[in-house]
Amino acid sequence: MSAPASTPPAEPAPSAPAPTRRPALSPSRATDYKQCPLKYRLRAIDAIPEPPSRQAVRGTLVHAVLEDLYGLPRPERARERADTLVEPAWRRVLAGRPEIADLLAEEGHEPFLAEVRALLDNYYRLEDPTRFSPESREARVEVELAGGVPLRGFVDRIDVAPTGELRVVDYKTGRAPGPAQETKAMFQLKFYALAVLRTRGILPAQLRLIYLADELILTYTPDAEELERFERTLGALWAAILEAGRTGEFPPNTSRLCGYCAYKSLCPAYGGTPPAYPGWPRGTAESAEETHAEAVAD
Ligand code: SF4
């Protein structure tokens, strides 16, 4: 496929020596591989960091504020109180990645924080946080499926009803999916449902995606048989990734999403040259390939 004659974006920062890590499937990494095997490789195996995006940072900040909000006693979770959590959360996010400040150098951070407060306004129109307390917030789930498929991800919130029923909640700060993206949203929901089923042995009663920008809630009621089929799908996907990892065959797959790809300058489909394949990571320690910030960025 021919490459468009556009100026390539700045090349991603060079790869630091990859930490010893064991790749696993997360919703983001699974989506990467399905979209473009080369993108998956550069992100998950080469561990080449992507420059932060304004949208991703906004997502990280909103998640941090909602996590802090649900850490307060129920009566204190009034709308005005949520606003007081924005600045401290912003300072924490900034301290973790100081280069984020460059993103907002021109406009200043106030308009950005105003957007976050507007998303909180929307949130309060969708849920009343004074009426319930979640069982967990921003919980990391990690489980190995039958056949050794490792799943890993972060669940924004798990609510447990007095009857013991589980509800898994995911906040989204991007736009709600149109028909073309619904498959991606459904994939993510099934992923979390399966992870919860296999870690707790309980089929969640409901999965809820909360699209803050559009004030929209998508719900899904998982079905055990459907999740078993999905488990087999993940098994096939993981087998394909392992085989690619063995051979080093991660071909580029061009699509309109290339316009958003941080690795375009390294992509042969656009005249770039990727680094030599470093081989499949052999470590058994923590994975560096799915950070919390990435997990909430969509
Ligand atoms: S630019 Fe497109 S084809 Fe190339 S790595 Fe990125 S997503 Fe894949």
Residues whose N, C-alpha, C, O or C-beta is under 5 A from the ligand:
A	BS01	SF4	C36 L38 K39 P252 N253 T254 S255 C258 C261 Y263 K264 C267 A269
